[in-house]
């Protein structure tokens, strides 16, 4: 329904950018950063605080639409599936994650290229791209549609199960915490459930994100290092071992909790407010003529706000 898309738009405005890409793609032979906090310190010292927000234009342009698609598709998928079960929550979330890749992949490509531009320079003298839109236009002119969709397969491999875990975790946590509209502690519970859902989602697919970032950064400077996904995995393992798949994880999780806490809480509260006084439960799988069954488990918050 339209309310799901509107709620996603509002929740999407609360997302922000972060410089995890530099940790994921830095040269292991000549590393610029020793870890997450050293990365932040170096960027601020060398490029000012604004360096932390390089590439923010692309996420700001796309995240509102992405969240609208994600929450809209997920809500409608749950209504089509009918039953509020953990499996259906996962399937609805996975379908939403797959569909939004059409926007997510080009957006993250532009973000990656912008973040790597002028590394270590307060005022870059070698700016190839003016902004995120200019970045995508230049890539399109040089490489066509295939160029702006670089990393699409890895984006699908990350987003499809990642969003399935995202909504499954939120469903499980709100159900176990007993989130109800009349609960005086509902907002703290929603924030906690949303934040932990974001962490669970990133942990489930983070190695794929590292490979995606490396493939999207490949070719910066005019030299292509990888011939494909498996070649990237093979070279990364040979040079850096299994630890390569956790590069930048700390900075990602530090960001994931507050961002997803506010996103999920905002979406849920918006839907509760707009649907106040309406019947908001997903129909049960049993015929309406069947006698009511005793409730064996608490309702999830997603079941309360969806129709």
C-alpha positions in Angstrom: 0.0 0.0 0.0 1.0 3.6 -0.4 1.5 4.1 3.3 4.4 1.6 3.3 6.1 3.5 0.5 5.5 6.8 2.3 6.9 5.4 5.6 10.0 4.2 3.8 10.6 7.6 2.3 10.5 9.2 5.7 12.7 6.6 7.3 15.2 6.9 4.4 15.9 10.5 5.1 17.7 9.4 8.4 20.5 7.5 6.7 24.1 8.8 6.3 27.3 7.9 4.5 30.5 6.5 6.0 34.1 5.8 4.8 34.2 2.1 5.3 35.1 1.6 1.6 38.7 2.9 2.1 39.4 0.2 4.6 37.9 -2.5 2.4 39.9 -1.6 -0.8 43.2 -0.2 0.5 46.3 -1.8 -0.9 47.6 -4.4 1.6 51.2 -3.8 0.5 51.0 -0.1 1.2 48.2 0.3 3.7 47.1 3.9 4.5 45.1 3.0 7.6 45.9 0.7 10.5 42.2 0.3 11.5 38.9 2.0 11.9 39.8 4.8 14.3 43.1 5.5 12.6 41.1 5.8 9.3 38.8 8.4 10.9 41.7 10.3 12.4 43.7 10.3 9.1 40.8 11.5 7.0 40.0 14.3 9.4 43.7 15.4 9.6 44.4 15.1 5.9 41.1 16.1 4.3 39.2 17.9 7.1 35.9 16.7 8.6 34.3 17.1 5.1 36.4 14.1 4.0 34.2 11.9 6.1 31.3 12.8 3.9 32.8 12.3 0.4 30.3 10.6 -1.8 27.3 11.5 0.4 25.5 13.0 -2.5 24.8 9.6 -4.1 23.2 8.0 -0.9 21.2 11.2 -0.2 19.8 11.0 -3.7 19.0 7.3 -3.6 18.3 6.3 0.0 14.9 7.8 0.2 13.8 5.9 -2.9 15.5 2.7 -1.7 13.7 2.8 1.6 10.4 3.5 0.0 10.9 0.5 -2.3 12.1 -1.8 0.5 9.3 -1.0 3.0 6.7 -0.8 0.3 7.6 -4.1 -1.4 8.1 -5.9 1.9 4.7 -4.7 3.3 2.9 -5.7 0.1 4.7 -9.0 -0.1 3.6 -9.9 3.4 0.0 -9.1 2.5 0.3 -11.4 -0.6 1.8 -14.2 1.4 -1.0 -13.9 4.0 0.5 -15.5 7.1 2.8 -13.6 9.5 5.5 -16.3 9.9 9.2 -15.9 10.2 9.7 -17.6 6.9 7.4 -15.2 5.2 9.1 -12.2 6.9 12.4 -13.5 5.4 10.9 -14.0 1.9 9.2 -10.6 1.9 12.4 -8.9 3.0 14.5 -10.8 0.5 12.2 -9.8 -2.4 12.4 -6.2 -1.3 16.2 -6.4 -1.1 16.4 -7.8 -4.6 14.2 -5.2 -6.3 15.9 -2.2 -4.8 19.3 -3.3 -6.2 18.3 -1.5 -9.4 18.9 1.8 -7.6 21.3 0.6 -4.9 24.1 -0.7 -7.3 24.6 2.5 -9.3 24.3 4.6 -6.1 27.0 2.7 -4.3 29.2 2.7 -7.4 29.1 6.5 -7.4 29.7 6.6 -3.6 32.7 4.3 -3.9 34.3 6.3 -6.7 33.7 9.6 -4.9 35.1 8.4 -1.6 38.3 7.2 -3.3 38.8 10.5 -5.2 41.5 12.7 -3.7 42.5 10.3 -0.9 44.8 12.1 1.5 44.3 15.6 0.0 42.4 18.5 1.7 41.8 20.1 -1.7 42.1 17.5 -4.5 44.0 18.6 -7.5 43.0 15.5 -9.5 39.2 15.6 -9.3 37.8 13.4 -12.0 34.2 13.7 -10.8 32.4 16.9 -9.8 29.7 15.1 -7.8 27.9 11.8 -7.7 25.6 12.5 -10.7 28.6 13.6 -12.8 30.4 10.4 -11.7 27.5 8.2 -13.1 27.3 10.3 -16.3 31.0 9.9 -17.0 30.9 6.2 -16.3 27.9 5.8 -18.5 29.6 7.7 -21.4 32.7 5.5 -21.1 31.3 2.1 -20.3 27.5 2.3 -21.0 24.8 0.6 -18.9 27.1 -2.2 -18.0 29.5 0.3 -16.4 27.0 1.9 -14.1 25.8 -1.5 -13.0 29.3 -2.7 -12.1 28.9 -5.0 -9.1 25.3 -5.8 -9.7 25.7 -9.5 -9.1 27.5 -9.0 -5.8 24.9 -6.4 -4.8 22.1 -8.9 -5.4 24.1 -11.6 -3.4 24.4 -9.1 -0.5 21.0 -7.4 -0.5 18.7 -10.4 -1.1 19.6 -12.5 1.9 20.7 -9.3 3.8 17.2 -7.8 3.8 15.7 -11.2 4.5 17.7 -11.4 7.7 16.9 -7.7 8.4 13.2 -8.1 8.5 13.3 -11.5 10.1 15.5 -10.2 12.9 13.2 -7.2 13.5 10.1 -9.5 13.5 11.7 -11.9 16.0 13.0 -9.2 18.3 9.8 -7.1 18.4 7.9 -10.4 19.0 10.2 -11.5 21.9 10.3 -8.0 23.4 6.5 -7.8 23.4 6.2 -4.5 21.5 2.6 -3.3 21.7 1.2 0.2 20.9 0.1 0.7 24.5 3.5 -0.3 25.9 5.1 2.8 27.6 8.6 1.4 26.6 7.6 0.8 23.0 10.0 3.4 21.5 13.1 2.1 23.3 12.2 -1.4 22.3 11.7 -0.4 18.7 15.1 1.4 18.6 16.8 -1.6 20.1 15.1 -4.1 17.7 15.9 -1.9 14.7 19.5 -1.4 15.7 20.2 -5.1 16.3 18.4 -6.0 13.1 20.8 -3.8 11.2 23.8 -5.4 12.8 22.4 -8.9 12.1 21.9 -8.0 8.5 25.4 -6.7 8.0 27.0 -9.6 9.8 25.2 -12.1 7.6 26.5 -10.6 4.3 29.5 -8.5 5.1 32.1 -10.6 3.2 30.1 -10.1 0.0 30.1 -6.4 0.6 33.9 -6.4 0.8 34.1 -8.1 -2.6 31.4 -5.7 -4.0 33.4 -2.7 -2.9 36.6 -4.0 -4.4 34.9 -4.7 -7.8 33.3 -1.3 -7.9 36.6 0.4 -7.0 38.5 -1.7 -9.5 39.7 0.4 -12.5 40.2 3.6 -10.5 43.4 5.0 -11.9 42.9 3.1 -15.2 44.2 -0.3 -14.1 41.8 -3.3 -13.7 43.0 -5.8 -11.2 40.1 -8.3 -11.2 38.5 -10.2 -14.0 35.4 -11.1 -12.0 33.9 -12.1 -8.7 35.8 -15.4 -8.2 39.1 -13.8 -9.3 38.6 -11.0 -6.8 37.9 -13.6 -4.0 40.9 -15.6 -5.0 43.4 -12.7 -5.2 42.0 -11.2 -1.9 42.4 -14.5 -0.1 45.9 -15.1 -1.4 47.2 -11.7 -0.4 45.4 -11.1 2.8 43.8 -14.3 4.1 40.4 -14.7 5.6 40.7 -11.5 7.6 40.2 -9.5 4.4 36.4 -10.3 4.7 36.2 -8.3 7.9 37.9 -5.1 6.7 35.9 -2.1 7.8 33.4 -4.2 9.8 33.8 -2.2 13.0 33.0 1.1 11.3 30.0 -0.5 9.6 28.6 -1.9 12.8 29.1 1.4 14.7 27.0 3.1 12.0 24.5 0.3 11.6 22.9 0.4 15.1 21.9 4.1 15.2 20.9 4.3 11.6 18.7 1.2 11.5 17.3 2.0 15.0 16.0 5.4 13.8 14.9 4.0 10.4 12.8 1.2 11.8 11.4 3.2 14.7 10.4 6.0 12.3 8.7 3.7 9.8 6.9 1.8 12.5 5.7 4.9 14.4 4.6 6.5 11.2 2.5 3.5 10.2 1.0 3.2 13.7 0.0 6.8 13.6 -1.5 6.7 10.1 -3.3 3.5 10.8 -4.6 4.4 14.2 -8.0 3.1 14.8 -7.8 0.6 11.9 -7.6 -3.1 12.0 -3.9 -3.7 11.2 -3.4 -7.4 11.4 -2.5 -9.7 8.5 -5.3 -12.3 8.0 -4.7 -15.6 9.5 -4.2 -18.6 7.2 -7.3 -20.4 8.7 -10.8 -19.8 7.3 -12.7 -17.0 9.0 -15.5 -19.5 10.0 -13.0 -21.5 12.1 -13.3 -20.8 15.9 -10.7 -18.4 17.2 -7.5 -20.1 18.5 -5.7 -19.0 21.7 -2.7 -16.8 20.9 0.4 -18.8 21.6 3.0 -16.1 21.0 3.1 -12.3 21.1 2.4 -10.4 17.9 5.3 -8.9 16.0 5.3 -5.2 15.4 5.3 -5.8 11.6 2.1 -7.7 12.0 0.5 -4.9 13.9 1.3 -2.1 11.4 0.6 -4.2 8.2 -2.8 -4.8 6.7 
